[in-house]
Amino acid sequence: MAAFPDIGFTSMTMRLRSATSVSQSPFTFDQQTYQHQGVRWEAEVTLPPLTRTDAKQVEAFFASLRGQANTFTMGNPLHNVTAVGTITSGARNATTVTGSVTGAVAGDYFEVNGVLYIITELAESTFDIMPPLRTAITATTSMDFSLPKGSWRLASNEIEWSINQASLYGFTFACVEAI
């Protein structure tokens, strides 16, 4: 799995997409919801204007992905906190896990086993996370808060870039969590 080139971002939009269904009565407007298991990260990223020399590296990276076939690691360069933590237990698809965290708050991102998570609520010996755990954790597992990354794939089999009159290259792409 390739790492995303270290060139920075101009902007990044991140979202968690949940597979939740809503049914609404056309007569009373009463609603029923059903929360399916699916939750994944999605992002749109715009890179800074690049010179031809820097753009070559990015072009080669995108070409090597072969559309949605291959995956890469990427994180948000602004999510870097000085915190430590461990998860001691959590079932697959769990959103509440057992463990301990020091120096982190709700909203902080961390990585476990190559998956990007966000803390949604902290308690004394348990905390809530999203997305749900991708694999069960049965032994003490470290949480990485230092520039956490996740596994991604392009959202489309197409990648394009622009070149302007000043010979600067522009890249914007969408990607989804590789589950």
Rosetta constraint file for C-alpha pairs under 8 A:
AtomPair CA 1 CA 70 HARMONIC 7.37 0.50
AtomPair CA 1 CA 71 HARMONIC 5.77 0.50
AtomPair CA 1 CA 72 HARMONIC 5.26 0.50
AtomPair CA 1 CA 73 HARMONIC 7.05 0.50
AtomPair CA 2 CA 71 HARMONIC 6.91 0.50
AtomPair CA 2 CA 72 HARMONIC 4.72 0.50
AtomPair CA 2 CA 73 HARMONIC 6.40 0.50
AtomPair CA 3 CA 72 HARMONIC 5.35 0.50
AtomPair CA 3 CA 73 HARMONIC 4.80 0.50
AtomPair CA 3 CA 74 HARMONIC 6.57 0.50
AtomPair CA 4 CA 61 HARMONIC 7.68 0.50
AtomPair CA 4 CA 72 HARMONIC 6.27 0.50
AtomPair CA 4 CA 73 HARMONIC 5.95 0.50
AtomPair CA 4 CA 74 HARMONIC 5.66 0.50
AtomPair CA 5 CA 57 HARMONIC 7.50 0.50
AtomPair CA 5 CA 58 HARMONIC 6.75 0.50
AtomPair CA 5 CA 61 HARMONIC 7.55 0.50
AtomPair CA 7 CA 47 HARMONIC 7.71 0.50
AtomPair CA 7 CA 48 HARMONIC 7.97 0.50
AtomPair CA 8 CA 47 HARMONIC 6.69 0.50
AtomPair CA 8 CA 48 HARMONIC 7.18 0.50
AtomPair CA 8 CA 77 HARMONIC 7.40 0.50
AtomPair CA 9 CA 45 HARMONIC 6.86 0.50
AtomPair CA 9 CA 46 HARMONIC 5.96 0.50
AtomPair CA 9 CA 47 HARMONIC 4.59 0.50
AtomPair CA 9 CA 48 HARMONIC 5.96 0.50
AtomPair CA 10 CA 45 HARMONIC 7.72 0.50
AtomPair CA 10 CA 46 HARMONIC 5.47 0.50
AtomPair CA 10 CA 47 HARMONIC 5.08 0.50
AtomPair CA 10 CA 48 HARMONIC 4.98 0.50
AtomPair CA 11 CA 45 HARMONIC 5.91 0.50
AtomPair CA 11 CA 46 HARMONIC 5.22 0.50
AtomPair CA 11 CA 47 HARMONIC 7.03 0.50
AtomPair CA 12 CA 43 HARMONIC 6.80 0.50
AtomPair CA 12 CA 44 HARMONIC 5.68 0.50
AtomPair CA 12 CA 45 HARMONIC 4.49 0.50
AtomPair CA 12 CA 46 HARMONIC 6.37 0.50
AtomPair CA 12 CA 76 HARMONIC 7.94 0.50
AtomPair CA 13 CA 43 HARMONIC 5.35 0.50
AtomPair CA 13 CA 44 HARMONIC 5.15 0.50
AtomPair CA 13 CA 45 HARMONIC 6.53 0.50
AtomPair CA 14 CA 41 HARMONIC 7.09 0.50
AtomPair CA 14 CA 42 HARMONIC 5.81 0.50
AtomPair CA 14 CA 43 HARMONIC 4.42 0.50
AtomPair CA 14 CA 44 HARMONIC 6.76 0.50
AtomPair CA 15 CA 41 HARMONIC 5.79 0.50
AtomPair CA 15 CA 42 HARMONIC 5.28 0.50
AtomPair CA 15 CA 43 HARMONIC 6.28 0.50
AtomPair CA 16 CA 39 HARMONIC 6.61 0.50
AtomPair CA 16 CA 40 HARMONIC 5.57 0.50
AtomPair CA 16 CA 41 HARMONIC 4.68 0.50
AtomPair CA 16 CA 42 HARMONIC 6.26 0.50
AtomPair CA 16 CA 131 HARMONIC 7.61 0.50
AtomPair CA 17 CA 39 HARMONIC 5.50 0.50
AtomPair CA 17 CA 40 HARMONIC 5.42 0.50
AtomPair CA 17 CA 41 HARMONIC 6.35 0.50
AtomPair CA 17 CA 42 HARMONIC 7.05 0.50
AtomPair CA 18 CA 36 HARMONIC 7.77 0.50
AtomPair CA 18 CA 37 HARMONIC 7.98 0.50
AtomPair CA 18 CA 38 HARMONIC 5.90 0.50
AtomPair CA 18 CA 39 HARMONIC 4.40 0.50
AtomPair CA 18 CA 40 HARMONIC 6.80 0.50
AtomPair CA 19 CA 35 HARMONIC 6.53 0.50
AtomPair CA 19 CA 36 HARMONIC 5.32 0.50
AtomPair CA 19 CA 37 HARMONIC 6.79 0.50
AtomPair CA 19 CA 38 HARMONIC 5.09 0.50
AtomPair CA 19 CA 39 HARMONIC 6.21 0.50
AtomPair CA 20 CA 33 HARMONIC 6.91 0.50
AtomPair CA 20 CA 34 HARMONIC 5.69 0.50
AtomPair CA 20 CA 35 HARMONIC 4.50 0.50
AtomPair CA 20 CA 36 HARMONIC 5.62 0.50
AtomPair CA 21 CA 33 HARMONIC 5.53 0.50
AtomPair CA 21 CA 34 HARMONIC 5.13 0.50
AtomPair CA 21 CA 35 HARMONIC 6.49 0.50
AtomPair CA 21 CA 36 HARMONIC 7.64 0.50
AtomPair CA 22 CA 31 HARMONIC 6.68 0.50
AtomPair CA 22 CA 32 HARMONIC 5.74 0.50
AtomPair CA 22 CA 33 HARMONIC 4.49 0.50
AtomPair CA 22 CA 34 HARMONIC 6.58 0.50
AtomPair CA 23 CA 31 HARMONIC 5.61 0.50
AtomPair CA 23 CA 32 HARMONIC 5.26 0.50
AtomPair CA 23 CA 33 HARMONIC 6.39 0.50
AtomPair CA 24 CA 29 HARMONIC 5.49 0.50
AtomPair CA 24 CA 30 HARMONIC 5.64 0.50
AtomPair CA 24 CA 31 HARMONIC 4.44 0.50
AtomPair CA 24 CA 32 HARMONIC 6.50 0.50
AtomPair CA 25 CA 29 HARMONIC 4.72 0.50
AtomPair CA 25 CA 30 HARMONIC 5.47 0.50
AtomPair CA 25 CA 31 HARMONIC 6.57 0.50
AtomPair CA 37 CA 93 HARMONIC 7.28 0.50
AtomPair CA 39 CA 130 HARMONIC 7.96 0.50
AtomPair CA 39 CA 131 HARMONIC 5.68 0.50
AtomPair CA 39 CA 132 HARMONIC 7.23 0.50
AtomPair CA 40 CA 131 HARMONIC 6.40 0.50
AtomPair CA 40 CA 176 HARMONIC 7.30 0.50
AtomPair CA 40 CA 177 HARMONIC 5.88 0.50
AtomPair CA 40 CA 179 HARMONIC 7.96 0.50
AtomPair CA 41 CA 131 HARMONIC 7.80 0.50
AtomPair CA 41 CA 176 HARMONIC 5.85 0.50
AtomPair CA 41 CA 177 HARMONIC 5.08 0.50
AtomPair CA 42 CA 174 HARMONIC 7.57 0.50
AtomPair CA 42 CA 175 HARMONIC 5.87 0.50
AtomPair CA 42 CA 176 HARMONIC 4.33 0.50
AtomPair CA 42 CA 177 HARMONIC 6.16 0.50
AtomPair CA 43 CA 174 HARMONIC 5.66 0.50
AtomPair CA 43 CA 175 HARMONIC 5.39 0.50
AtomPair CA 43 CA 176 HARMONIC 6.34 0.50
AtomPair CA 44 CA 172 HARMONIC 7.17 0.50
AtomPair CA 44 CA 173 HARMONIC 5.70 0.50
AtomPair CA 44 CA 174 HARMONIC 4.29 0.50
AtomPair CA 44 CA 175 HARMONIC 6.43 0.50
AtomPair CA 45 CA 172 HARMONIC 5.54 0.50
AtomPair CA 45 CA 173 HARMONIC 5.48 0.50
AtomPair CA 45 CA 174 HARMONIC 6.35 0.50
AtomPair CA 46 CA 170 HARMONIC 7.86 0.50
AtomPair CA 46 CA 171 HARMONIC 5.91 0.50
AtomPair CA 46 CA 172 HARMONIC 4.30 0.50
AtomPair CA 46 CA 173 HARMONIC 6.70 0.50
AtomPair CA 47 CA 170 HARMONIC 6.71 0.50
AtomPair CA 47 CA 171 HARMONIC 5.49 0.50
AtomPair CA 47 CA 172 HARMONIC 6.33 0.50
AtomPair CA 48 CA 170 HARMONIC 6.92 0.50
AtomPair CA 48 CA 171 HARMONIC 7.72 0.50
AtomPair CA 49 CA 168 HARMONIC 5.69 0.50
AtomPair CA 49 CA 169 HARMONIC 5.51 0.50
AtomPair CA 49 CA 170 HARMONIC 5.26 0.50
AtomPair CA 49 CA 171 HARMONIC 7.79 0.50
AtomPair CA 50 CA 54 HARMONIC 5.73 0.50
AtomPair CA 50 CA 55 HARMONIC 5.53 0.50
AtomPair CA 50 CA 168 HARMONIC 5.34 0.50
AtomPair CA 50 CA 169 HARMONIC 4.97 0.50
AtomPair CA 50 CA 170 HARMONIC 6.62 0.50
AtomPair CA 51 CA 55 HARMONIC 5.91 0.50
AtomPair CA 51 CA 167 HARMONIC 6.72 0.50
AtomPair CA 51 CA 168 HARMONIC 5.13 0.50
AtomPair CA 51 CA 169 HARMONIC 6.28 0.50
AtomPair CA 52 CA 56 HARMONIC 6.11 0.50
AtomPair CA 52 CA 167 HARMONIC 7.07 0.50
AtomPair CA 52 CA 168 HARMONIC 6.87 0.50
AtomPair CA 52 CA 169 HARMONIC 6.95 0.50
AtomPair CA 53 CA 57 HARMONIC 7.44 0.50
AtomPair CA 54 CA 58 HARMONIC 6.96 0.50
AtomPair CA 55 CA 59 HARMONIC 6.00 0.50
AtomPair CA 55 CA 169 HARMONIC 6.39 0.50
AtomPair CA 56 CA 60 HARMONIC 6.07 0.50
AtomPair CA 57 CA 61 HARMONIC 6.17 0.50
AtomPair CA 58 CA 62 HARMONIC 6.23 0.50
AtomPair CA 59 CA 63 HARMONIC 6.08 0.50
AtomPair CA 60 CA 64 HARMONIC 6.06 0.50
AtomPair CA 61 CA 65 HARMONIC 6.66 0.50
AtomPair CA 62 CA 66 HARMONIC 7.24 0.50
AtomPair CA 62 CA 67 HARMONIC 7.71 0.50
AtomPair CA 62 CA 159 HARMONIC 7.13 0.50
AtomPair CA 63 CA 67 HARMONIC 7.58 0.50
AtomPair CA 64 CA 70 HARMONIC 7.81 0.50
AtomPair CA 65 CA 69 HARMONIC 6.29 0.50
AtomPair CA 65 CA 70 HARMONIC 4.79 0.50
AtomPair CA 65 CA 71 HARMONIC 6.70 0.50
AtomPair CA 66 CA 70 HARMONIC 6.46 0.50
AtomPair CA 66 CA 157 HARMONIC 7.29 0.50
AtomPair CA 67 CA 154 HARMONIC 6.34 0.50
AtomPair CA 67 CA 156 HARMONIC 6.41 0.50
AtomPair CA 67 CA 157 HARMONIC 3.80 0.50
AtomPair CA 67 CA 158 HARMONIC 5.92 0.50
AtomPair CA 67 CA 159 HARMONIC 7.27 0.50
AtomPair CA 68 CA 153 HARMONIC 5.69 0.50
AtomPair CA 68 CA 154 HARMONIC 5.17 0.50
AtomPair CA 68 CA 155 HARMONIC 6.81 0.50
AtomPair CA 68 CA 156 HARMONIC 6.24 0.50
AtomPair CA 68 CA 157 HARMONIC 5.31 0.50
AtomPair CA 69 CA 153 HARMONIC 7.65 0.50
AtomPair CA 70 CA 153 HARMONIC 6.52 0.50
AtomPair CA 71 CA 151 HARMONIC 6.53 0.50
AtomPair CA 71 CA 152 HARMONIC 5.44 0.50
AtomPair CA 71 CA 153 HARMONIC 4.67 0.50
AtomPair CA 71 CA 154 HARMONIC 7.70 0.50
AtomPair CA 71 CA 178 HARMONIC 6.86 0.50
AtomPair CA 72 CA 151 HARMONIC 5.67 0.50
AtomPair CA 72 CA 152 HARMONIC 5.30 0.50
AtomPair CA 72 CA 153 HARMONIC 6.36 0.50
AtomPair CA 73 CA 149 HARMONIC 6.04 0.50
AtomPair CA 73 CA 150 HARMONIC 5.47 0.50
AtomPair CA 73 CA 151 HARMONIC 4.67 0.50
AtomPair CA 73 CA 152 HARMONIC 5.98 0.50
AtomPair CA 74 CA 149 HARMONIC 5.01 0.50
AtomPair CA 74 CA 150 HARMONIC 5.69 0.50
AtomPair CA 74 CA 151 HARMONIC 6.66 0.50
AtomPair CA 74 CA 152 HARMONIC 6.95 0.50
AtomPair CA 75 CA 79 HARMONIC 7.84 0.50
AtomPair CA 75 CA 116 HARMONIC 7.92 0.50
AtomPair CA 75 CA 147 HARMONIC 6.59 0.50
AtomPair CA 75 CA 148 HARMONIC 5.79 0.50
AtomPair CA 75 CA 149 HARMONIC 4.08 0.50
AtomPair CA 75 CA 150 HARMONIC 6.18 0.50
AtomPair CA 76 CA 147 HARMONIC 7.10 0.50
AtomPair CA 76 CA 148 HARMONIC 7.62 0.50
AtomPair CA 76 CA 149 HARMONIC 7.43 0.50
AtomPair CA 77 CA 147 HARMONIC 6.27 0.50
AtomPair CA 78 CA 147 HARMONIC 7.67 0.50
AtomPair CA 79 CA 108 HARMONIC 7.27 0.50
AtomPair CA 79 CA 109 HARMONIC 6.47 0.50
AtomPair CA 79 CA 145 HARMONIC 7.97 0.50
AtomPair CA 79 CA 146 HARMONIC 7.71 0.50
AtomPair CA 79 CA 147 HARMONIC 5.87 0.50
AtomPair CA 79 CA 148 HARMONIC 7.28 0.50
AtomPair CA 80 CA 109 HARMONIC 7.98 0.50
AtomPair CA 80 CA 145 HARMONIC 6.20 0.50
AtomPair CA 80 CA 146 HARMONIC 4.94 0.50
AtomPair CA 80 CA 147 HARMONIC 4.72 0.50
AtomPair CA 80 CA 148 HARMONIC 7.31 0.50
AtomPair CA 81 CA 104 HARMONIC 7.42 0.50
AtomPair CA 81 CA 108 HARMONIC 7.52 0.50
AtomPair CA 81 CA 145 HARMONIC 5.74 0.50
AtomPair CA 81 CA 146 HARMONIC 5.98 0.50
AtomPair CA 81 CA 147 HARMONIC 7.72 0.50
AtomPair CA 82 CA 103 HARMONIC 6.56 0.50
AtomPair CA 82 CA 104 HARMONIC 7.63 0.50
AtomPair CA 82 CA 145 HARMONIC 6.78 0.50
AtomPair CA 82 CA 146 HARMONIC 6.92 0.50
AtomPair CA 83 CA 101 HARMONIC 7.30 0.50
AtomPair CA 83 CA 102 HARMONIC 5.69 0.50
AtomPair CA 83 CA 103 HARMONIC 4.45 0.50
AtomPair CA 83 CA 104 HARMONIC 5.39 0.50
AtomPair CA 83 CA 145 HARMONIC 6.07 0.50
AtomPair CA 84 CA 101 HARMONIC 5.84 0.50
AtomPair CA 84 CA 102 HARMONIC 5.42 0.50
AtomPair CA 84 CA 103 HARMONIC 6.66 0.50
AtomPair CA 84 CA 104 HARMONIC 7.57 0.50
AtomPair CA 84 CA 142 HARMONIC 7.95 0.50
AtomPair CA 84 CA 143 HARMONIC 6.75 0.50
AtomPair CA 84 CA 144 HARMONIC 7.28 0.50
AtomPair CA 84 CA 145 HARMONIC 6.95 0.50
AtomPair CA 85 CA 99 HARMONIC 7.35 0.50
AtomPair CA 85 CA 100 HARMONIC 5.41 0.50
AtomPair CA 85 CA 101 HARMONIC 4.10 0.50
AtomPair CA 85 CA 102 HARMONIC 6.16 0.50
AtomPair CA 85 CA 142 HARMONIC 6.09 0.50
AtomPair CA 85 CA 143 HARMONIC 5.22 0.50
AtomPair CA 85 CA 144 HARMONIC 7.68 0.50
AtomPair CA 86 CA 99 HARMONIC 5.44 0.50
AtomPair CA 86 CA 100 HARMONIC 5.55 0.50
AtomPair CA 86 CA 101 HARMONIC 6.57 0.50
AtomPair CA 86 CA 140 HARMONIC 6.22 0.50
AtomPair CA 86 CA 141 HARMONIC 5.32 0.50
AtomPair CA 86 CA 142 HARMONIC 4.46 0.50
AtomPair CA 86 CA 143 HARMONIC 5.34 0.50
AtomPair CA 87 CA 97 HARMONIC 6.76 0.50
AtomPair CA 87 CA 98 HARMONIC 5.81 0.50
AtomPair CA 87 CA 99 HARMONIC 4.23 0.50
AtomPair CA 87 CA 100 HARMONIC 6.67 0.50
AtomPair CA 87 CA 137 HARMONIC 7.34 0.50
AtomPair CA 87 CA 139 HARMONIC 7.90 0.50
AtomPair CA 87 CA 140 HARMONIC 5.72 0.50
AtomPair CA 87 CA 141 HARMONIC 5.26 0.50
AtomPair CA 87 CA 142 HARMONIC 6.54 0.50
AtomPair CA 87 CA 143 HARMONIC 7.08 0.50
AtomPair CA 88 CA 97 HARMONIC 7.79 0.50
AtomPair CA 88 CA 98 HARMONIC 5.64 0.50
AtomPair CA 88 CA 99 HARMONIC 4.94 0.50
AtomPair CA 88 CA 137 HARMONIC 6.82 0.50
AtomPair CA 88 CA 138 HARMONIC 6.41 0.50
AtomPair CA 88 CA 139 HARMONIC 5.52 0.50
AtomPair CA 88 CA 140 HARMONIC 4.27 0.50
AtomPair CA 88 CA 141 HARMONIC 6.28 0.50
AtomPair CA 89 CA 97 HARMONIC 6.11 0.50
AtomPair CA 89 CA 98 HARMONIC 5.27 0.50
AtomPair CA 89 CA 99 HARMONIC 6.95 0.50
AtomPair CA 89 CA 136 HARMONIC 7.54 0.50
AtomPair CA 89 CA 137 HARMONIC 5.00 0.50
AtomPair CA 89 CA 138 HARMONIC 4.92 0.50
AtomPair CA 89 CA 139 HARMONIC 6.50 0.50
AtomPair CA 89 CA 140 HARMONIC 7.21 0.50
AtomPair CA 90 CA 94 HARMONIC 6.18 0.50
AtomPair CA 90 CA 96 HARMONIC 7.17 0.50
AtomPair CA 90 CA 97 HARMONIC 4.77 0.50
AtomPair CA 90 CA 98 HARMONIC 6.37 0.50
AtomPair CA 90 CA 133 HARMONIC 7.38 0.50
AtomPair CA 90 CA 136 HARMONIC 5.67 0.50
AtomPair CA 90 CA 137 HARMONIC 5.09 0.50
AtomPair CA 90 CA 138 HARMONIC 6.79 0.50
AtomPair CA 91 CA 97 HARMONIC 7.80 0.50
AtomPair CA 91 CA 133 HARMONIC 7.11 0.50
AtomPair CA 91 CA 135 HARMONIC 7.20 0.50
AtomPair CA 91 CA 136 HARMONIC 4.48 0.50
AtomPair CA 91 CA 137 HARMONIC 6.39 0.50
AtomPair CA 92 CA 132 HARMONIC 7.40 0.50
AtomPair CA 92 CA 133 HARMONIC 5.26 0.50
AtomPair CA 92 CA 134 HARMONIC 5.74 0.50
AtomPair CA 92 CA 135 HARMONIC 4.70 0.50
AtomPair CA 92 CA 136 HARMONIC 4.21 0.50
AtomPair CA 92 CA 137 HARMONIC 7.55 0.50
AtomPair CA 93 CA 132 HARMONIC 4.63 0.50
AtomPair CA 93 CA 133 HARMONIC 4.81 0.50
AtomPair CA 93 CA 134 HARMONIC 6.06 0.50
AtomPair CA 93 CA 135 HARMONIC 7.30 0.50
AtomPair CA 93 CA 136 HARMONIC 7.81 0.50
AtomPair CA 94 CA 132 HARMONIC 5.11 0.50
AtomPair CA 94 CA 133 HARMONIC 5.44 0.50
AtomPair CA 95 CA 128 HARMONIC 5.43 0.50
AtomPair CA 95 CA 129 HARMONIC 5.14 0.50
AtomPair CA 95 CA 130 HARMONIC 6.17 0.50
AtomPair CA 95 CA 131 HARMONIC 7.05 0.50
AtomPair CA 95 CA 132 HARMONIC 4.69 0.50
AtomPair CA 95 CA 133 HARMONIC 6.59 0.50
AtomPair CA 96 CA 126 HARMONIC 6.65 0.50
AtomPair CA 96 CA 127 HARMONIC 5.59 0.50
AtomPair CA 96 CA 128 HARMONIC 4.34 0.50
AtomPair CA 96 CA 129 HARMONIC 6.29 0.50
AtomPair CA 97 CA 126 HARMONIC 5.53 0.50
AtomPair CA 97 CA 127 HARMONIC 5.68 0.50
AtomPair CA 97 CA 128 HARMONIC 6.40 0.50
AtomPair CA 97 CA 129 HARMONIC 7.65 0.50
AtomPair CA 98 CA 125 HARMONIC 5.86 0.50
AtomPair CA 98 CA 126 HARMONIC 4.40 0.50
AtomPair CA 98 CA 127 HARMONIC 6.65 0.50
AtomPair CA 99 CA 125 HARMONIC 5.53 0.50
AtomPair CA 99 CA 126 HARMONIC 5.80 0.50
AtomPair CA 99 CA 127 HARMONIC 7.53 0.50
AtomPair CA 100 CA 124 HARMONIC 7.56 0.50
AtomPair CA 100 CA 125 HARMONIC 5.72 0.50
AtomPair CA 100 CA 126 HARMONIC 7.16 0.50
AtomPair CA 104 CA 108 HARMONIC 6.32 0.50
AtomPair CA 105 CA 119 HARMONIC 7.25 0.50
AtomPair CA 105 CA 121 HARMONIC 7.84 0.50
AtomPair CA 105 CA 122 HARMONIC 7.08 0.50
AtomPair CA 106 CA 118 HARMONIC 7.68 0.50
AtomPair CA 106 CA 119 HARMONIC 4.98 0.50
AtomPair CA 106 CA 120 HARMONIC 4.98 0.50
AtomPair CA 106 CA 121 HARMONIC 5.25 0.50
AtomPair CA 106 CA 122 HARMONIC 6.44 0.50
AtomPair CA 107 CA 118 HARMONIC 5.96 0.50
AtomPair CA 107 CA 119 HARMONIC 5.39 0.50
AtomPair CA 107 CA 120 HARMONIC 5.93 0.50
AtomPair CA 108 CA 118 HARMONIC 5.68 0.50
AtomPair CA 108 CA 119 HARMONIC 5.69 0.50
AtomPair CA 108 CA 145 HARMONIC 7.86 0.50
AtomPair CA 109 CA 116 HARMONIC 6.99 0.50
AtomPair CA 109 CA 117 HARMONIC 5.61 0.50
AtomPair CA 109 CA 118 HARMONIC 4.35 0.50
AtomPair CA 109 CA 119 HARMONIC 6.45 0.50
AtomPair CA 109 CA 145 HARMONIC 6.41 0.50
AtomPair CA 109 CA 148 HARMONIC 6.71 0.50
AtomPair CA 110 CA 116 HARMONIC 5.96 0.50
AtomPair CA 110 CA 117 HARMONIC 5.43 0.50
AtomPair CA 110 CA 118 HARMONIC 6.29 0.50
AtomPair CA 110 CA 119 HARMONIC 7.91 0.50
AtomPair CA 110 CA 143 HARMONIC 6.02 0.50
AtomPair CA 110 CA 144 HARMONIC 5.25 0.50
AtomPair CA 110 CA 145 HARMONIC 4.52 0.50
AtomPair CA 110 CA 146 HARMONIC 7.54 0.50
AtomPair CA 110 CA 147 HARMONIC 7.85 0.50
AtomPair CA 110 CA 148 HARMONIC 5.18 0.50
AtomPair CA 110 CA 149 HARMONIC 7.77 0.50
AtomPair CA 111 CA 115 HARMONIC 5.38 0.50
AtomPair CA 111 CA 116 HARMONIC 4.70 0.50
AtomPair CA 111 CA 117 HARMONIC 6.07 0.50
AtomPair CA 111 CA 143 HARMONIC 5.77 0.50
AtomPair CA 111 CA 144 HARMONIC 4.96 0.50
AtomPair CA 111 CA 145 HARMONIC 6.60 0.50
AtomPair CA 111 CA 148 HARMONIC 4.92 0.50
AtomPair CA 111 CA 149 HARMONIC 6.12 0.50
AtomPair CA 111 CA 150 HARMONIC 7.03 0.50
AtomPair CA 112 CA 116 HARMONIC 6.86 0.50
AtomPair CA 112 CA 117 HARMONIC 7.73 0.50
AtomPair CA 112 CA 141 HARMONIC 7.50 0.50
AtomPair CA 112 CA 142 HARMONIC 6.86 0.50
AtomPair CA 112 CA 143 HARMONIC 5.43 0.50
AtomPair CA 112 CA 144 HARMONIC 6.53 0.50
AtomPair CA 114 CA 149 HARMONIC 6.76 0.50
AtomPair CA 114 CA 150 HARMONIC 5.57 0.50
AtomPair CA 114 CA 151 HARMONIC 6.53 0.50
AtomPair CA 115 CA 134 HARMONIC 7.74 0.50
AtomPair CA 115 CA 149 HARMONIC 6.86 0.50
AtomPair CA 115 CA 150 HARMONIC 4.62 0.50
AtomPair CA 115 CA 151 HARMONIC 6.37 0.50
AtomPair CA 116 CA 148 HARMONIC 6.51 0.50
AtomPair CA 116 CA 149 HARMONIC 5.65 0.50
AtomPair CA 116 CA 150 HARMONIC 4.50 0.50
AtomPair CA 116 CA 151 HARMONIC 7.72 0.50
AtomPair CA 117 CA 129 HARMONIC 6.43 0.50
AtomPair CA 117 CA 130 HARMONIC 5.60 0.50
AtomPair CA 117 CA 131 HARMONIC 6.03 0.50
AtomPair CA 118 CA 129 HARMONIC 5.54 0.50
AtomPair CA 118 CA 130 HARMONIC 5.47 0.50
AtomPair CA 118 CA 131 HARMONIC 7.38 0.50
AtomPair CA 119 CA 127 HARMONIC 7.13 0.50
AtomPair CA 119 CA 128 HARMONIC 5.93 0.50
AtomPair CA 119 CA 129 HARMONIC 4.55 0.50
AtomPair CA 119 CA 130 HARMONIC 6.72 0.50
AtomPair CA 120 CA 127 HARMONIC 7.57 0.50
AtomPair CA 120 CA 128 HARMONIC 5.33 0.50
AtomPair CA 120 CA 129 HARMONIC 5.28 0.50
AtomPair CA 120 CA 130 HARMONIC 6.91 0.50
AtomPair CA 121 CA 127 HARMONIC 5.59 0.50
AtomPair CA 121 CA 128 HARMONIC 5.01 0.50
AtomPair CA 121 CA 129 HARMONIC 7.19 0.50
AtomPair CA 122 CA 126 HARMONIC 6.65 0.50
AtomPair CA 122 CA 127 HARMONIC 4.46 0.50
AtomPair CA 122 CA 128 HARMONIC 6.48 0.50
AtomPair CA 123 CA 127 HARMONIC 5.50 0.50
AtomPair CA 134 CA 179 HARMONIC 7.98 0.50
AtomPair CA 137 CA 141 HARMONIC 7.32 0.50
AtomPair CA 144 CA 148 HARMONIC 6.09 0.50
AtomPair CA 150 CA 177 HARMONIC 7.24 0.50
AtomPair CA 151 CA 177 HARMONIC 5.90 0.50
AtomPair CA 151 CA 178 HARMONIC 5.39 0.50
AtomPair CA 151 CA 179 HARMONIC 7.78 0.50
AtomPair CA 152 CA 175 HARMONIC 6.32 0.50
AtomPair CA 152 CA 176 HARMONIC 5.56 0.50
AtomPair CA 152 CA 177 HARMONIC 4.43 0.50
AtomPair CA 152 CA 178 HARMONIC 4.67 0.50
AtomPair CA 153 CA 175 HARMONIC 5.51 0.50
AtomPair CA 153 CA 176 HARMONIC 5.63 0.50
AtomPair CA 153 CA 177 HARMONIC 6.33 0.50
AtomPair CA 153 CA 178 HARMONIC 5.58 0.50
AtomPair CA 154 CA 173 HARMONIC 7.58 0.50
AtomPair CA 154 CA 174 HARMONIC 6.10 0.50
AtomPair CA 154 CA 175 HARMONIC 4.19 0.50
AtomPair CA 154 CA 176 HARMONIC 6.27 0.50
AtomPair CA 155 CA 174 HARMONIC 5.43 0.50
AtomPair CA 155 CA 175 HARMONIC 4.43 0.50
AtomPair CA 155 CA 176 HARMONIC 5.61 0.50
AtomPair CA 156 CA 174 HARMONIC 7.50 0.50
AtomPair CA 156 CA 175 HARMONIC 7.70 0.50
AtomPair CA 159 CA 173 HARMONIC 6.95 0.50
AtomPair CA 160 CA 171 HARMONIC 7.06 0.50
AtomPair CA 160 CA 172 HARMONIC 7.78 0.50
AtomPair CA 160 CA 173 HARMONIC 7.97 0.50
AtomPair CA 161 CA 169 HARMONIC 6.76 0.50
AtomPair CA 161 CA 170 HARMONIC 5.51 0.50
AtomPair CA 161 CA 171 HARMONIC 4.86 0.50
AtomPair CA 161 CA 172 HARMONIC 7.11 0.50
AtomPair CA 162 CA 169 HARMONIC 5.52 0.50
AtomPair CA 162 CA 170 HARMONIC 4.97 0.50
AtomPair CA 162 CA 171 HARMONIC 6.73 0.50
AtomPair CA 163 CA 167 HARMONIC 6.00 0.50
AtomPair CA 163 CA 168 HARMONIC 5.59 0.50
AtomPair CA 163 CA 169 HARMONIC 4.53 0.50
AtomPair CA 163 CA 170 HARMONIC 6.36 0.50
AtomPair CA 164 CA 168 HARMONIC 5.57 0.50
AtomPair CA 164 CA 169 HARMONIC 6.69 0.50
